[in-house]
């Protein structure tokens, strides 16, 4: 038995961002909304968890290759419990 964690980070042109964390083919366990900036390869996000009002300030270095996004947490609050400062997580489409 296993499950697949799903994360969706949406950055819109107007500087707003949304983040969702949950399990594949299930409800979102947590949703966040706020703002972001992208300067070079550094993405900074200020997000509020919609369910409890917790605030998160995070800075990542980002890179994209072969349809996958890699995000290294440089400083601040991890959005994903699997990631600490210095850790890189790579995201892509879920495998069937």
C-alpha positions as CSV (number, residue, x, y, z in Angstrom):
1,X,0.0,0.0,0.0
2,X,1.3,3.4,-0.9
3,X,0.1,6.9,-1.7
4,X,1.4,9.7,-3.8
5,X,1.6,13.2,-2.4
6,X,0.4,15.9,-4.8
7,X,1.5,19.5,-4.7
8,X,0.3,22.3,-7.0
9,X,2.0,25.7,-7.0
10,X,0.3,28.2,-9.3
11,X,1.9,31.6,-10.0
12,X,-0.3,34.1,-11.8
13,X,0.9,37.1,-13.9
14,X,-0.6,39.5,-11.4
15,X,1.8,38.4,-8.6
16,X,-0.7,36.2,-6.7
17,X,0.0,32.6,-5.9
18,X,-1.9,29.5,-4.8
19,X,-0.5,26.3,-3.3
20,X,-2.3,23.0,-2.6
21,X,-1.0,19.9,-0.8
22,X,-2.8,16.6,-0.7
23,X,-2.9,13.0,-2.0
24,X,-3.4,11.8,-5.5
25,X,-7.1,11.4,-6.5
26,X,-8.2,12.9,-3.1
27,X,-9.3,16.2,-1.5
28,X,-6.6,18.8,-0.9
29,X,-5.3,18.5,2.7
30,X,-4.2,22.1,2.8
31,X,-4.6,25.1,0.5
32,X,-2.7,28.4,0.6
33,X,-3.0,31.8,-1.1
34,X,-0.8,34.9,-1.2
35,X,1.8,36.6,-3.3
36,X,5.1,35.7,-5.0
37,X,8.0,37.4,-6.7
38,X,10.5,35.9,-9.1
39,X,13.9,37.5,-9.5
40,X,16.3,35.4,-11.7
41,X,16.0,31.9,-10.4
42,X,14.8,32.9,-6.9
43,X,11.1,32.6,-6.1
44,X,9.9,34.2,-2.9
45,X,6.4,33.4,-1.6
46,X,4.3,34.9,1.2
47,X,1.3,32.6,1.7
48,X,-1.5,32.1,4.2
49,X,-3.0,28.7,4.8
50,X,-6.7,29.0,4.1
51,X,-7.7,26.5,6.6
52,X,-6.1,27.9,9.8
53,X,-4.6,31.3,8.9
54,X,-1.0,30.2,9.4
55,X,1.5,32.4,7.5
56,X,4.5,31.2,5.5
57,X,7.4,33.1,4.1
58,X,9.6,31.0,1.8
59,X,12.4,31.5,-0.6
60,X,13.4,28.9,-3.2
61,X,15.8,28.6,-6.1
62,X,13.9,27.1,-9.1
63,X,14.8,25.3,-12.3
64,X,12.8,23.6,-15.0
65,X,13.9,20.7,-17.2
66,X,12.2,17.9,-19.1
67,X,8.7,19.1,-17.9
68,X,9.7,18.9,-14.2
69,X,10.2,21.7,-11.7
70,X,12.9,21.6,-9.1
71,X,12.6,23.8,-6.0
72,X,15.4,24.2,-3.4
73,X,14.3,25.8,-0.1
74,X,16.9,28.5,0.5
75,X,15.3,30.1,3.6
76,X,12.1,30.4,5.5
77,X,9.2,28.1,6.0
78,X,8.9,24.8,4.2
79,X,5.5,24.4,2.4
80,X,6.0,20.6,2.3
81,X,6.8,18.5,5.4
82,X,9.4,16.5,3.4
83,X,11.5,19.6,2.7
84,X,13.9,21.5,5.0
85,X,16.3,24.4,4.1
86,X,18.8,23.1,1.6
87,X,16.6,20.3,0.3
88,X,15.5,20.1,-3.3
89,X,12.2,18.6,-4.4
90,X,11.4,17.9,-8.0
91,X,7.8,18.0,-9.2
92,X,6.2,16.6,-12.3
93,X,3.0,15.0,-13.5
94,X,1.8,12.0,-11.5
95,X,2.5,8.6,-13.0
96,X,-0.5,6.4,-13.6
